[in-house]
Amino acid sequence: MDAGDRDRLLSGTHHDPHGVLGAHPVPGGVAFRVFRPYALGVTVVAGDVRAELQDDGDGFFSGLLPLREIPAYRLLVTYEESVQDTEDAYAFLPALGDLDLHLIGEGRHEQLWTALGAQPMTHQGSAGTRFTVWAPNARGVRVAGTFNFWDPSAFAMRSLGSTGVWELFVPGVGEGELYKFEITRPDGSKTLRADPLARRTEVPPATSSIIHASHHEWQDGEWLANRAAGAPAHEAPFSVYEIHLPSWRPGLTYRQLAEQLPAYVKDLGFTHVELMPVAEHPFGGSWGYQVTGFYAPTARLGTPDDFKYLVDALHQAGIGVLMDWVPAHFPRDDWALAEFDGRTLYEHEDPLRAAHPDWGTLEFDYGRREVRNFLVANAVYWCEEFHIDGLRVDAVASMLYLDYSREPGQWIPNVHGGRENLDAVDFLQEMNATVYRRVPGVVTIAEESTAWDGVTRATHHMGPGGFGGLGFGLKWNMGWMHDSLDYMAHEPVHRKYHHHEMTFSMVYAYSENYVLPISHDEVVHGKRSLVSKMPGDWWQQRANLRAYLAFMWAHPGKQLLFMGQEFAQGAEWSEAHGPDWWLLDPAYGAEADHRGVRDLVRDLNVVYGHTPALWQRDTDPSGFQWIVGDASEDNVFAFLRYDAEGIPLLSVSNLAPVVRPGYRLGAPDDVPAWLESLNTDAARYGGGDVTNPEIVKPDPQSWHGRPASLQVTLPPLATVWLRPA
């Protein structure tokens, strides 16, 4: 063996170990070369031939056999206390095809997880695991794991062409083994890294990757068929219960959650759950928003197949599963993605662009095609492999703007002199277009807090700013959330000065396809829980909350409610102990107060689901008409919603603490009678039971610019829904 080859194999910097090790035809026969540190001897067994190789020192063994061609052979490796009978990893051709390498090089491999990572497989008739990793700046890569006692010396990977991909098929290694990649950086130093495409990880704080193959058999075919054939999300009922899985019922695994969560959500009538980030993350206090294992569900609650079991159970209960997805940034942990192969790789090469100013993390380099491929394929992965029905993309604004949270001098304008991150725009458009093309019926949702034009416009429709739409299906309406919560926080006597905060959202309600979000972010960090934001005594706080929820469910846009708010939890959310379920214990004195709010949420969802006027034309201006939007002295808001057939629902909110008997409201003259379909002041919800039990008929007196009018009793701090009788 050449001295240079020998030195590179010893130092872990050989780019083509298969060209040296294994069996090779030479003049006079076939040369066998084996590198096994700590071995006392190595014997080649080929059929009836057994030949002991010569010990060349430093763990190298070699020999020349007078054979005409390379035989099928095995190695008997003798150690101090054992003999290992194994196939030679360096006898195999690459287990990754040319098409895979071409697509990786182009940044167009939409199923990247099938090409990179650890893949148990049968290759050239032998069972084992193919290890592949993208590390273009590495001088050498080796595999370490439980199967080689974490000594990677004899497990050098080969570099495949110019793609930056390294590969090694290891026979006899299978599921459940731990592994990492030992990378030799350009400066010669070494770093041990978790697999960026690991499908399974150890439970944090341990950081190893685990070889995994899925054995889950899906039972949700009917759900997927209905999803693909159904209306798009913005034209369908879409009521979301947001959950932090580790704290919903602390201590439950994915499989235990599957026994409780679907039944609870179905009972309350929500159409979807939204899971705060499930992908593996080292720090639980980040709630999952600082991801290191983009392709692995967190091991805290079980295996990837256990998570599939939970999704399957939700689908079989008729509940869609949305998942928070975080492609905006990643943490700096030195065993994960940061400077993965010794140089900036996943992060931007410009330190100002790479460092996220708010979270101490690193931003992805969306301009690098392999990085974009890593993220686009990741979005597809969750939808295809885990049957996720939608991705809510976190922190979109921080991706779109080069000057996000940065002062002048801390950012460099784009090629047009603007502040838009053109690479991020391209990435989001590619991600949305790819996901919608590959996964029928899926929805993507943007958490985007600015007035960026066309977040939910199709990518091929150009807007006034010269950009195509970003291509999302829905967008969180952060403006509605801030304005309406600000209004509700005021004492009723002061609300007339803030009346516009409840009506302004209708000025821009049709600029995007919106979701109205009362999320985890609004009930932590001193912001107080939803009921605790409300003014007044305990009765008034609950009445305000109930009136607000019914106003929200009637307002154009889909709705999202964070766990614990559905039963008026008074305390802020804590990821350590989750919702205060004890409030619903019948032995607790105020249990009826909390149960009443939960009963209202259930009824809101039931009536909502059966009333197309509340969801069918959420994004169509003809689906909404104000009756009165300027009754600021009365704190009253009244509007009509219409479905595609023109059938209306009348929503009236009285956000003052006084009963308003015989309150006159303008009404259309083509509805002969109205019936109360929901009243948040009903006794069963904990209200004062001021209702309109009889049919309400319009009289011909014109009012509020309409030909007819109704006289309705408005309960205090309440919302009433009326439907045609």
NORBELRA-V784695 format. One record per helix or strand of 3 or more residues. SS is the DSSP state (hx for helix, st for strand). FROM is the first residue (numbers start at 1). TO is the last residue. If there is no record, write none. Layout:
# NORBELRA-V784695
ss=SS from=FROM to=TO
ss=SS from=FROM to=TO
This chain:
# NORBELRA-V784695
ss=hx from=3 to=11
ss=hx from=17 to=19
ss=st from=22 to=26
ss=st from=29 to=35
ss=st from=41 to=46
ss=st from=49 to=52
ss=st from=54 to=57
ss=st from=60 to=65
ss=st from=74 to=78
ss=st from=83 to=86
ss=hx from=89 to=91
ss=hx from=98 to=106
ss=hx from=112 to=114
ss=st from=117 to=123
ss=st from=126 to=134
ss=st from=140 to=145
ss=hx from=146 to=148
ss=st from=158 to=160
ss=st from=165 to=171
ss=st from=178 to=184
ss=st from=190 to=193
ss=hx from=221 to=229
ss=hx from=233 to=235
ss=st from=239 to=243
ss=hx from=245 to=248
ss=hx from=254 to=268
ss=st from=272 to=275
ss=hx from=284 to=286
ss=st from=293 to=297
ss=hx from=299 to=301
ss=hx from=304 to=316
ss=st from=320 to=325
ss=hx from=351 to=354
ss=st from=362 to=364
ss=hx from=369 to=385
ss=st from=390 to=393
ss=hx from=396 to=400
ss=hx from=422 to=438
ss=st from=443 to=446
ss=st from=474 to=476
ss=hx from=478 to=489
ss=hx from=492 to=498
ss=hx from=500 to=503
ss=hx from=505 to=508
ss=st from=514 to=518
ss=hx from=520 to=523
ss=hx from=530 to=533
ss=hx from=538 to=554
ss=st from=558 to=562
ss=hx from=565 to=567
ss=hx from=581 to=584
ss=hx from=591 to=609
ss=hx from=612 to=614
ss=hx from=621 to=623
ss=st from=624 to=631
ss=st from=636 to=642
ss=st from=648 to=654
ss=st from=660 to=667
ss=st from=674 to=679
ss=hx from=683 to=685
ss=st from=708 to=714
ss=st from=718 to=724
